[in-house]
Amino acid sequence: MVDYAEHPPTLRCSGDEDRLTQARRRPALARAIKAPADVVIDLTELTWADASLMLDFVMLARRLRAQGRTVALRNAQPQIVALIELVGLDRIDGVHVERATASRDVDISAHAIRPRPRLRVAHA
């Protein structure tokens, strides 16, 4: 779940986020784009995410940068930091990642960044 609070402009992410939840986070992202100041993305309660969330953050950062504003990613758990670095979000101008742990200590093995299980449908 992604919620937006205006004072200060903050996106709060919690639980699991993937492309199936993308439509539900779009209203919060749209509000953040219109923020009058830099935006904080609080990742404290985000337990799992796929690249779709990171790509949404990339688009947000680019649009804010075009308006002279920045994005600060805060309190990401190690597996989320690994995903941020994997997709390169930490290397985008206007994005600041406040790391709780050193990135070299992050486990980016297959079990740490787990793929979503796919539903299997038995054909009759």
C-alpha positions as CSV (number, residue, x, y, z in Angstrom):
1,M,0.0,0.0,0.0
2,V,1.2,3.5,-0.9
3,D,-0.3,6.5,0.9
4,Y,0.5,10.2,0.5
5,A,0.6,12.8,3.3
6,E,1.0,16.5,2.4
7,H,2.9,18.0,5.4
8,P,5.7,17.3,4.7
9,P,5.2,15.7,1.3
10,T,5.6,12.0,2.1
11,L,4.8,8.7,0.4
12,R,4.5,5.9,2.9
13,C,4.9,2.4,1.5
14,S,3.9,-0.7,3.4
15,G,3.4,-4.4,2.9
16,D,4.1,-5.9,-0.6
17,E,4.0,-3.9,-3.8
18,D,4.1,-5.3,-7.3
19,R,2.5,-4.7,-10.7
20,L,-0.8,-6.1,-9.4
21,T,-1.0,-3.3,-6.9
22,Q,0.3,-0.6,-9.3
23,A,-3.2,0.9,-10.1
24,R,-3.9,1.4,-6.3
25,R,-0.7,3.4,-5.8
26,R,-1.1,5.7,-8.8
27,P,-3.4,8.2,-7.0
28,A,-0.7,8.7,-4.2
29,L,2.0,9.1,-6.8
30,A,-0.1,11.6,-8.8
31,R,-0.5,13.7,-5.6
32,A,3.3,13.5,-4.9
33,I,4.1,14.8,-8.4
34,K,2.1,18.0,-7.5
35,A,3.9,18.4,-4.1
36,P,5.2,22.0,-3.5
37,A,8.4,20.7,-2.0
38,D,10.9,17.8,-2.0
39,V,9.2,14.4,-1.5
40,V,10.2,11.8,1.1
41,I,9.4,8.2,0.4
42,D,9.2,6.3,3.7
43,L,10.0,2.6,3.1
44,T,10.0,1.5,6.8
45,E,7.1,-0.8,6.4
46,L,7.7,-2.0,2.9
47,T,8.5,-5.7,3.1
48,W,8.6,-6.7,-0.5
49,A,8.5,-5.0,-3.9
50,D,9.1,-5.8,-7.6
51,A,10.7,-3.5,-10.2
52,S,7.3,-1.9,-11.1
53,L,7.4,0.1,-7.8
54,M,11.0,1.2,-8.5
55,L,10.1,2.2,-12.0
56,D,7.2,4.3,-10.6
57,F,9.7,5.9,-8.3
58,V,12.0,6.6,-11.3
59,M,9.2,8.4,-13.1
60,L,8.3,10.3,-10.0
61,A,11.9,11.4,-9.5
62,R,12.3,12.5,-13.1
63,R,9.1,14.6,-13.0
64,L,10.0,16.2,-9.7
65,R,13.6,16.9,-10.9
66,A,12.1,18.7,-13.9
67,Q,10.3,21.0,-11.4
68,G,13.5,21.5,-9.4
69,R,12.6,19.1,-6.6
70,T,14.2,15.9,-5.2
71,V,13.2,12.6,-3.7
72,A,14.6,11.1,-0.5
73,L,14.2,7.3,0.1
74,R,14.3,6.5,3.8
75,N,14.4,3.5,6.1
76,A,14.5,0.8,3.4
77,Q,15.0,-2.8,4.6
78,P,18.1,-4.5,3.2
79,Q,16.2,-6.4,0.5
80,I,14.6,-3.2,-0.7
81,V,18.0,-1.4,-0.7
82,A,19.2,-4.3,-2.9
83,L,16.3,-3.8,-5.4
84,I,16.9,0.0,-5.4
85,E,20.5,-0.6,-6.3
86,L,19.7,-3.4,-8.8
87,V,17.4,-1.1,-10.9
88,G,19.7,1.9,-10.5
89,L,17.3,4.2,-8.7
90,D,20.1,5.3,-6.4
91,R,22.1,6.6,-9.4
92,I,19.4,9.0,-10.7
93,D,20.0,12.7,-10.3
94,G,17.7,14.1,-7.6
95,V,17.3,10.9,-5.7
96,H,18.9,10.5,-2.3
97,V,18.9,7.1,-0.6
98,E,19.3,7.2,3.2
99,R,20.8,3.7,3.9
100,A,20.3,2.0,7.2
101,T,23.0,-0.6,6.3
102,A,26.0,-0.7,4.0
103,S,25.1,-2.0,0.6
104,R,27.9,-4.5,0.6
105,D,26.2,-6.3,3.5
106,V,23.0,-6.7,1.6
107,D,22.0,-10.2,0.4
108,I,20.7,-10.0,-3.2
109,S,20.6,-13.7,-3.7
110,A,17.5,-15.4,-5.1
111,H,15.9,-16.0,-1.7
112,A,16.3,-12.4,-0.6
113,I,14.7,-10.9,-3.7
114,R,12.1,-13.5,-4.3
115,P,9.9,-13.6,-7.3
116,R,6.2,-13.6,-6.9
117,P,4.6,-17.1,-7.1
118,R,2.6,-17.6,-10.3
119,L,-0.8,-19.1,-10.2
120,R,-1.1,-22.4,-12.0
121,V,-4.3,-23.3,-13.6
122,A,-5.0,-26.9,-14.3
123,H,-6.5,-27.5,-17.7
124,A,-9.2,-30.1,-18.0
